[in-house]
């Protein structure tokens, strides 16, 4: 092979390698962007479903905390006998 043949092969190969590298870079960038967009949409959809459940859980927690407040609990529950151990067990059971 003489130098002109080698130079001709290099003249065809070098632009093809550069074009392939640029195409790979853009394809990789595009796939990462699409993956990020899909992940964002998935998280957005999950948030839409999870928000009412979280609010419901907070409402239940507030009701539970109101229910175990000793001042409100003792007003609501009347003792059914004079034994304090029975009343204590009854209050614990109501909590």
DRENPAPA-199204 format. One record per atom (N, C-alpha, C): residue number from 1; x, y, z negated; atom name; residue in one letter. Coordinates in Angstrom, 2 decimals. Layout:
# residues N
+--------+---------+---------+---------+------+------+
| kolkol |      c1 |      c2 |      c3 | semi | segu |
+--------+---------+---------+---------+------+------+
|    NUM |       X |       Y |       Z |   CA |    A |
...
+--------+---------+---------+---------+------+------+
//
This chain:
# residues 95
+--------+---------+---------+---------+------+------+
| kolkol |      c1 |      c2 |      c3 | semi | segu |
+--------+---------+---------+---------+------+------+
|      1 |    0.85 |   -1.18 |    0.00 |    N |    X |
|      1 |    0.00 |    0.00 |    0.00 |   CA |    X |
|      1 |    0.88 |    1.23 |    0.00 |    C |    X |
|      2 |    0.55 |    2.12 |    0.85 |    N |    X |
|      2 |    1.32 |    3.34 |    0.87 |   CA |    X |
|      2 |    0.62 |    4.40 |    0.03 |    C |    X |
|      3 |    1.23 |    5.52 |   -0.12 |    N |    X |
|      3 |    0.75 |    6.57 |   -1.02 |   CA |    X |
|      3 |   -0.55 |    7.18 |   -0.54 |    C |    X |
|      4 |   -0.76 |    7.25 |    0.77 |    N |    X |
|      4 |   -1.99 |    7.88 |    1.28 |   CA |    X |
|      4 |   -3.21 |    7.01 |    0.94 |    C |    X |
|      5 |   -3.08 |    5.68 |    1.02 |    N |    X |
|      5 |   -4.19 |    4.79 |    0.66 |   CA |    X |
|      5 |   -4.52 |    4.93 |   -0.84 |    C |    X |
|      6 |   -3.47 |    4.96 |   -1.66 |    N |    X |
|      6 |   -3.66 |    5.10 |   -3.11 |   CA |    X |
|      6 |   -4.32 |    6.43 |   -3.44 |    C |    X |
|      7 |   -3.91 |    7.49 |   -2.78 |    N |    X |
|      7 |   -4.48 |    8.81 |   -2.99 |   CA |    X |
|      7 |   -5.95 |    8.83 |   -2.55 |    C |    X |
|      8 |   -6.27 |    8.14 |   -1.45 |    N |    X |
|      8 |   -7.64 |    8.07 |   -0.97 |   CA |    X |
|      8 |   -8.53 |    7.30 |   -1.95 |    C |    X |
|      9 |   -8.05 |    6.18 |   -2.49 |    N |    X |
|      9 |   -8.81 |    5.42 |   -3.49 |   CA |    X |
|      9 |   -9.03 |    6.25 |   -4.75 |    C |    X |
|     10 |   -8.01 |    6.97 |   -5.16 |    N |    X |
|     10 |   -8.11 |    7.84 |   -6.34 |   CA |    X |
|     10 |   -9.09 |    8.98 |   -6.08 |    C |    X |
|     11 |   -9.13 |    9.50 |   -4.86 |    N |    X |
|     11 |  -10.04 |   10.59 |   -4.51 |   CA |    X |
|     11 |  -11.49 |   10.13 |   -4.57 |    C |    X |
|     12 |  -11.77 |    8.87 |   -4.30 |    N |    X |
|     12 |  -13.14 |    8.36 |   -4.41 |   CA |    X |
|     12 |  -13.48 |    7.89 |   -5.83 |    C |    X |
|     13 |  -12.50 |    7.35 |   -6.51 |    N |    X |
|     13 |  -12.75 |    6.78 |   -7.83 |   CA |    X |
|     13 |  -12.89 |    7.85 |   -8.91 |    C |    X |
|     14 |  -12.07 |    8.86 |   -8.89 |    N |    X |
|     14 |  -12.08 |    9.89 |   -9.93 |   CA |    X |
|     14 |  -13.43 |   10.62 |  -10.01 |    C |    X |
|     15 |  -14.03 |   11.11 |   -8.91 |    N |    X |
|     15 |  -15.34 |   11.75 |   -9.03 |   CA |    X |
|     15 |  -16.43 |   10.78 |   -9.49 |    C |    X |
|     16 |  -16.33 |    9.51 |   -9.07 |    N |    X |
|     16 |  -17.32 |    8.53 |   -9.51 |   CA |    X |
|     16 |  -17.22 |    8.31 |  -11.02 |    C |    X |
|     17 |  -16.02 |    8.23 |  -11.56 |    N |    X |
|     17 |  -15.84 |    8.07 |  -13.01 |   CA |    X |
|     17 |  -16.35 |    9.29 |  -13.77 |    C |    X |
|     18 |  -16.07 |   10.47 |  -13.26 |    N |    X |
|     18 |  -16.54 |   11.70 |  -13.92 |   CA |    X |
|     18 |  -18.06 |   11.75 |  -13.90 |    C |    X |
|     19 |  -18.67 |   11.44 |  -12.74 |    N |    X |
|     19 |  -20.12 |   11.45 |  -12.63 |   CA |    X |
|     19 |  -20.74 |   10.40 |  -13.56 |    C |    X |
|     20 |  -20.15 |    9.23 |  -13.63 |    N |    X |
|     20 |  -20.64 |    8.18 |  -14.52 |   CA |    X |
|     20 |  -20.56 |    8.59 |  -15.98 |    C |    X |
|     21 |  -19.46 |    9.24 |  -16.35 |    N |    X |
|     21 |  -19.29 |    9.69 |  -17.74 |   CA |    X |
|     21 |  -20.33 |   10.75 |  -18.11 |    C |    X |
|     22 |  -20.54 |   11.70 |  -17.21 |    N |    X |
|     22 |  -21.52 |   12.75 |  -17.47 |   CA |    X |
|     22 |  -22.93 |   12.15 |  -17.54 |    C |    X |
|     23 |  -23.25 |   11.22 |  -16.64 |    N |    X |
|     23 |  -24.56 |   10.57 |  -16.66 |   CA |    X |
|     23 |  -24.75 |    9.79 |  -17.96 |    C |    X |
|     24 |  -23.73 |    9.08 |  -18.41 |    N |    X |
|     24 |  -23.82 |    8.34 |  -19.68 |   CA |    X |
|     24 |  -24.05 |    9.30 |  -20.84 |    C |    X |
|     25 |  -23.33 |   10.42 |  -20.85 |    N |    X |
|     25 |  -23.48 |   11.41 |  -21.93 |   CA |    X |
|     25 |  -24.91 |   11.94 |  -21.97 |    C |    X |
|     26 |  -25.46 |   12.32 |  -20.81 |    N |    X |
|     26 |  -26.82 |   12.85 |  -20.78 |   CA |    X |
|     26 |  -27.85 |   11.77 |  -21.13 |    C |    X |
|     27 |  -27.65 |   10.56 |  -20.67 |    N |    X |
|     27 |  -28.58 |    9.48 |  -20.99 |   CA |    X |
|     27 |  -28.57 |    9.19 |  -22.49 |    C |    X |
|     28 |  -27.38 |    9.17 |  -23.10 |    N |    X |
|     28 |  -27.26 |    8.94 |  -24.54 |   CA |    X |
|     28 |  -27.92 |   10.07 |  -25.32 |    C |    X |
|     29 |  -27.71 |   11.31 |  -24.87 |    N |    X |
|     29 |  -28.33 |   12.46 |  -25.52 |   CA |    X |
|     29 |  -29.86 |   12.38 |  -25.41 |    C |    X |
|     30 |  -30.35 |   11.99 |  -24.26 |    N |    X |
|     30 |  -31.80 |   11.87 |  -24.05 |   CA |    X |
|     30 |  -32.40 |   10.78 |  -24.94 |    C |    X |
|     31 |  -31.75 |    9.62 |  -25.04 |    N |    X |
|     31 |  -32.29 |    8.54 |  -25.86 |   CA |    X |
|     31 |  -32.29 |    8.92 |  -27.34 |    C |    X |
|     32 |  -31.25 |    9.61 |  -27.79 |    N |    X |
|     32 |  -31.23 |   10.05 |  -29.19 |   CA |    X |
|     32 |  -32.32 |   11.08 |  -29.46 |    C |    X |
|     33 |  -32.56 |   11.97 |  -28.51 |    N |    X |
|     33 |  -33.62 |   12.97 |  -28.67 |   CA |    X |
|     33 |  -34.99 |   12.30 |  -28.71 |    C |    X |
|     34 |  -35.22 |   11.33 |  -27.85 |    N |    X |
|     34 |  -36.50 |   10.62 |  -27.84 |   CA |    X |
|     34 |  -36.70 |    9.83 |  -29.13 |    C |    X |
|     35 |  -35.64 |    9.23 |  -29.62 |    N |    X |
|     35 |  -35.74 |    8.48 |  -30.88 |   CA |    X |
|     35 |  -36.07 |    9.42 |  -32.04 |    C |    X |
|     36 |  -35.43 |   10.58 |  -32.06 |    N |    X |
|     36 |  -35.73 |   11.57 |  -33.10 |   CA |    X |
|     36 |  -37.16 |   12.07 |  -33.01 |    C |    X |
|     37 |  -37.65 |   12.27 |  -31.79 |    N |    X |
|     37 |  -39.02 |   12.73 |  -31.61 |   CA |    X |
|     37 |  -40.00 |   11.67 |  -32.07 |    C |    X |
|     38 |  -39.73 |   10.42 |  -31.73 |    N |    X |
|     38 |  -40.63 |    9.34 |  -32.17 |   CA |    X |
|     38 |  -40.63 |    9.21 |  -33.68 |    C |    X |
|     39 |  -39.45 |    9.33 |  -34.29 |    N |    X |
|     39 |  -39.36 |    9.24 |  -35.74 |   CA |    X |
|     39 |  -40.13 |   10.38 |  -36.40 |    C |    X |
|     40 |  -40.01 |   11.58 |  -35.82 |    N |    X |
|     40 |  -40.74 |   12.73 |  -36.35 |   CA |    X |
|     40 |  -42.25 |   12.51 |  -36.26 |    C |    X |
|     41 |  -42.72 |   12.01 |  -35.12 |    N |    X |
|     41 |  -44.15 |   11.77 |  -34.97 |   CA |    X |
|     41 |  -44.64 |   10.68 |  -35.91 |    C |    X |
|     42 |  -43.81 |    9.67 |  -36.13 |    N |    X |
|     42 |  -44.18 |    8.60 |  -37.07 |   CA |    X |
|     42 |  -44.29 |    9.14 |  -38.49 |    C |    X |
|     43 |  -43.30 |    9.97 |  -38.88 |    N |    X |
|     43 |  -43.34 |   10.56 |  -40.23 |   CA |    X |
|     43 |  -44.54 |   11.49 |  -40.38 |    C |    X |
|     44 |  -44.84 |   12.23 |  -39.32 |    N |    X |
|     44 |  -45.98 |   13.14 |  -39.37 |   CA |    X |
|     44 |  -47.28 |   12.36 |  -39.54 |    C |    X |
|     45 |  -47.40 |   11.26 |  -38.82 |    N |    X |
|     45 |  -48.59 |   10.42 |  -38.94 |   CA |    X |
|     45 |  -48.68 |    9.78 |  -40.33 |    C |    X |
|     46 |  -47.55 |    9.35 |  -40.85 |    N |    X |
|     46 |  -47.54 |    8.75 |  -42.19 |   CA |    X |
|     46 |  -47.90 |    9.78 |  -43.25 |    C |    X |
|     47 |  -47.42 |   11.01 |  -43.09 |    N |    X |
|     47 |  -47.76 |   12.07 |  -44.04 |   CA |    X |
|     47 |  -49.25 |   12.35 |  -44.03 |    C |    X |
|     48 |  -49.84 |   12.32 |  -42.84 |    N |    X |
|     48 |  -51.26 |   12.59 |  -42.73 |   CA |    X |
|     48 |  -52.08 |   11.54 |  -43.48 |    C |    X |
|     49 |  -51.62 |   10.30 |  -43.44 |    N |    X |
|     49 |  -52.32 |    9.23 |  -44.16 |   CA |    X |
|     49 |  -51.98 |    9.23 |  -45.65 |    C |    X |
|     50 |  -50.77 |    9.61 |  -45.99 |    N |    X |
|     50 |  -50.31 |    9.51 |  -47.37 |   CA |    X |
|     50 |  -50.79 |   10.67 |  -48.25 |    C |    X |
|     51 |  -51.01 |   11.83 |  -47.66 |    N |    X |
|     51 |  -51.39 |   12.99 |  -48.47 |   CA |    X |
|     51 |  -52.69 |   12.79 |  -49.24 |    C |    X |
|     52 |  -53.76 |   12.29 |  -48.63 |    N |    X |
|     52 |  -54.98 |   12.05 |  -49.43 |   CA |    X |
|     52 |  -54.76 |   11.02 |  -50.54 |    C |    X |
|     53 |  -53.96 |   10.02 |  -50.26 |    N |    X |
|     53 |  -53.69 |    9.01 |  -51.30 |   CA |    X |
|     53 |  -52.90 |    9.62 |  -52.45 |    C |    X |
|     54 |  -51.95 |   10.48 |  -52.14 |    N |    X |
|     54 |  -51.19 |   11.13 |  -53.21 |   CA |    X |
|     54 |  -52.08 |   12.04 |  -54.04 |    C |    X |
|     55 |  -52.94 |   12.79 |  -53.37 |    N |    X |
|     55 |  -53.85 |   13.65 |  -54.12 |   CA |    X |
|     55 |  -54.78 |   12.85 |  -55.01 |    C |    X |
|     56 |  -55.26 |   11.74 |  -54.50 |    N |    X |
|     56 |  -56.13 |   10.87 |  -55.30 |   CA |    X |
|     56 |  -55.37 |   10.31 |  -56.50 |    C |    X |
|     57 |  -54.10 |    9.96 |  -56.31 |    N |    X |
|     57 |  -53.29 |    9.45 |  -57.42 |   CA |    X |
|     57 |  -53.08 |   10.53 |  -58.47 |    C |    X |
|     58 |  -52.85 |   11.78 |  -58.04 |    N |    X |
|     58 |  -52.69 |   12.87 |  -59.00 |   CA |    X |
|     58 |  -53.99 |   13.12 |  -59.76 |    C |    X |
|     59 |  -55.12 |   13.04 |  -59.07 |    N |    X |
|     59 |  -56.41 |   13.20 |  -59.75 |   CA |    X |
|     59 |  -56.61 |   12.12 |  -60.81 |    C |    X |
|     60 |  -56.27 |   10.91 |  -60.46 |    N |    X |
|     60 |  -56.40 |    9.81 |  -61.44 |   CA |    X |
|     60 |  -55.48 |   10.03 |  -62.63 |    C |    X |
|     61 |  -54.27 |   10.52 |  -62.37 |    N |    X |
|     61 |  -53.33 |   10.77 |  -63.47 |   CA |    X |
|     61 |  -53.85 |   11.86 |  -64.39 |    C |    X |
|     62 |  -54.43 |   12.91 |  -63.81 |    N |    X |
|     62 |  -55.00 |   13.98 |  -64.63 |   CA |    X |
|     62 |  -56.15 |   13.45 |  -65.48 |    C |    X |
|     63 |  -57.02 |   12.66 |  -64.88 |    N |    X |
|     63 |  -58.13 |   12.08 |  -65.65 |   CA |    X |
|     63 |  -57.62 |   11.17 |  -66.76 |    C |    X |
|     64 |  -56.58 |   10.40 |  -66.47 |    N |    X |
|     64 |  -56.01 |    9.52 |  -67.49 |   CA |    X |
|     64 |  -55.42 |   10.33 |  -68.63 |    C |    X |
|     65 |  -54.70 |   11.41 |  -68.29 |    N |    X |
|     65 |  -54.11 |   12.23 |  -69.35 |   CA |    X |
|     65 |  -55.18 |   12.93 |  -70.18 |    C |    X |
|     66 |  -56.27 |   13.33 |  -69.55 |    N |    X |
|     66 |  -57.37 |   13.91 |  -70.32 |   CA |    X |
|     66 |  -58.01 |   12.86 |  -71.22 |    C |    X |
|     67 |  -58.09 |   11.66 |  -70.71 |    N |    X |
|     67 |  -58.75 |   10.59 |  -71.46 |   CA |    X |
|     67 |  -57.96 |   10.19 |  -72.70 |    C |    X |
|     68 |  -56.63 |   10.23 |  -72.63 |    N |    X |
|     68 |  -55.84 |    9.81 |  -73.78 |   CA |    X |
|     68 |  -55.46 |   10.97 |  -74.70 |    C |    X |
|     69 |  -55.95 |   12.16 |  -74.42 |    N |    X |
|     69 |  -55.70 |   13.29 |  -75.31 |   CA |    X |
|     69 |  -56.38 |   12.98 |  -76.65 |    C |    X |
|     70 |  -55.62 |   12.95 |  -77.73 |    N |    X |
|     70 |  -56.20 |   12.51 |  -79.02 |   CA |    X |
|     70 |  -57.39 |   13.33 |  -79.50 |    C |    X |
|     71 |  -57.37 |   14.63 |  -79.28 |    N |    X |
|     71 |  -58.49 |   15.44 |  -79.77 |   CA |    X |
|     71 |  -59.78 |   15.12 |  -79.03 |    C |    X |
|     72 |  -59.70 |   14.96 |  -77.72 |    N |    X |
|     72 |  -60.89 |   14.63 |  -76.95 |   CA |    X |
|     72 |  -61.30 |   13.18 |  -77.15 |    C |    X |
|     73 |  -60.31 |   12.33 |  -77.36 |    N |    X |
|     73 |  -60.60 |   10.91 |  -77.53 |   CA |    X |
|     73 |  -61.34 |   10.64 |  -78.84 |    C |    X |
|     74 |  -60.90 |   11.27 |  -79.90 |    N |    X |
|     74 |  -61.53 |   11.03 |  -81.20 |   CA |    X |
|     74 |  -62.92 |   11.64 |  -81.28 |    C |    X |
|     75 |  -63.16 |   12.72 |  -80.54 |    N |    X |
|     75 |  -64.51 |   13.30 |  -80.51 |   CA |    X |
|     75 |  -65.44 |   12.38 |  -79.74 |    C |    X |
|     76 |  -64.96 |   11.80 |  -78.68 |    N |    X |
|     76 |  -65.78 |   10.96 |  -77.82 |   CA |    X |
|     76 |  -66.11 |    9.61 |  -78.46 |    C |    X |
|     77 |  -65.18 |    9.07 |  -79.25 |    N |    X |
|     77 |  -65.36 |    7.73 |  -79.83 |   CA |    X |
|     77 |  -65.78 |    7.85 |  -81.30 |    C |    X |
|     78 |  -66.90 |    7.29 |  -81.59 |    N |    X |
|     78 |  -67.35 |    7.30 |  -82.98 |   CA |    X |
|     78 |  -67.01 |    5.95 |  -83.62 |    C |    X |
|     79 |  -66.57 |    5.98 |  -84.86 |    N |    X |
|     79 |  -66.23 |    4.71 |  -85.51 |   CA |    X |
|     79 |  -67.48 |    3.88 |  -85.76 |    C |    X |
|     80 |  -67.37 |    2.60 |  -85.56 |    N |    X |
|     80 |  -68.52 |    1.70 |  -85.76 |   CA |    X |
|     80 |  -68.45 |    0.99 |  -87.09 |    C |    X |
|     81 |  -67.31 |    1.12 |  -87.80 |    N |    X |
|     81 |  -67.21 |    0.56 |  -89.15 |   CA |    X |
|     81 |  -66.27 |    1.44 |  -89.96 |    C |    X |
|     82 |  -66.19 |    1.15 |  -91.25 |    N |    X |
|     82 |  -65.35 |    1.97 |  -92.11 |   CA |    X |
|     82 |  -63.91 |    1.47 |  -92.16 |    C |    X |
|     83 |  -63.60 |    0.37 |  -91.49 |    N |    X |
|     83 |  -62.25 |   -0.18 |  -91.49 |   CA |    X |
|     83 |  -61.40 |    0.59 |  -90.47 |    C |    X |
|     84 |  -60.30 |    1.17 |  -90.97 |    N |    X |
|     84 |  -59.48 |    1.99 |  -90.08 |   CA |    X |
|     84 |  -58.72 |    1.14 |  -89.06 |    C |    X |
|     85 |  -58.40 |   -0.11 |  -89.38 |    N |    X |
|     85 |  -57.71 |   -0.97 |  -88.41 |   CA |    X |
|     85 |  -58.62 |   -1.31 |  -87.23 |    C |    X |
|     86 |  -59.90 |   -1.54 |  -87.52 |    N |    X |
|     86 |  -60.86 |   -1.80 |  -86.44 |   CA |    X |
|     86 |  -61.00 |   -0.58 |  -85.54 |    C |    X |
|     87 |  -61.06 |    0.59 |  -86.17 |    N |    X |
|     87 |  -61.18 |    1.83 |  -85.39 |   CA |    X |
|     87 |  -59.93 |    2.08 |  -84.55 |    C |    X |
|     88 |  -58.76 |    1.81 |  -85.15 |    N |    X |
|     88 |  -57.51 |    1.97 |  -84.41 |   CA |    X |
|     88 |  -57.46 |    1.04 |  -83.20 |    C |    X |
|     89 |  -57.84 |   -0.20 |  -83.36 |    N |    X |
|     89 |  -57.88 |   -1.14 |  -82.24 |   CA |    X |
|     89 |  -58.90 |   -0.71 |  -81.19 |    C |    X |
|     90 |  -60.01 |   -0.17 |  -81.64 |    N |    X |
|     90 |  -61.03 |    0.29 |  -80.73 |   CA |    X |
|     90 |  -60.53 |    1.48 |  -79.88 |    C |    X |
|     91 |  -59.84 |    2.41 |  -80.53 |    N |    X |
|     91 |  -59.29 |    3.57 |  -79.82 |   CA |    X |
|     91 |  -58.22 |    3.12 |  -78.81 |    C |    X |
|     92 |  -57.37 |    2.20 |  -79.23 |    N |    X |
|     92 |  -56.34 |    1.69 |  -78.32 |   CA |    X |
|     92 |  -56.97 |    0.97 |  -77.14 |    C |    X |
|     93 |  -58.02 |    0.22 |  -77.38 |    N |    X |
|     93 |  -58.70 |   -0.48 |  -76.30 |   CA |    X |
|     93 |  -59.35 |    0.49 |  -75.33 |    C |    X |
|     94 |  -59.84 |    1.63 |  -75.84 |    N |    X |
|     94 |  -60.45 |    2.61 |  -74.96 |   CA |    X |
|     94 |  -59.43 |    3.35 |  -74.10 |    C |    X |
|     95 |  -58.22 |    3.48 |  -74.60 |    N |    X |
|     95 |  -57.15 |    4.12 |  -73.81 |   CA |    X |
|     95 |  -56.79 |    3.20 |  -72.67 |    C |    X |
+--------+---------+---------+---------+------+------+
//
